[in-house]
């Protein structure tokens, strides 16, 4: 048995369990990918809304078989493009007190 095969899943990252965002290779290095549920939690929307937006082509995503993933930087760009223009200036901020 090779030493690589005898490593535990924690020691052998190829077989390690993944509970959080995954770092996948990109041209510029490593970048986080999110699941629909992780993205929904961050945006405080339902996972169904995330899936609907992604499947309609309205939100950038990647399909890997039946799994959908979202690149953090692309979601940030998408959010900037979908920012309410009224919030860009000239409108007073909401007061919470």
Buried (B, 14 or more C-beta within 10 A) or exposed (E): EEEEEEBEEEEEEEEEEEEEBEEEEEEEEEBBBBBBEBBBEEEEEEBEBBBEBBEEEEBBBEEEEEEBBBBBEBBEEBEEEEEEEEEEEEEEEEEEE
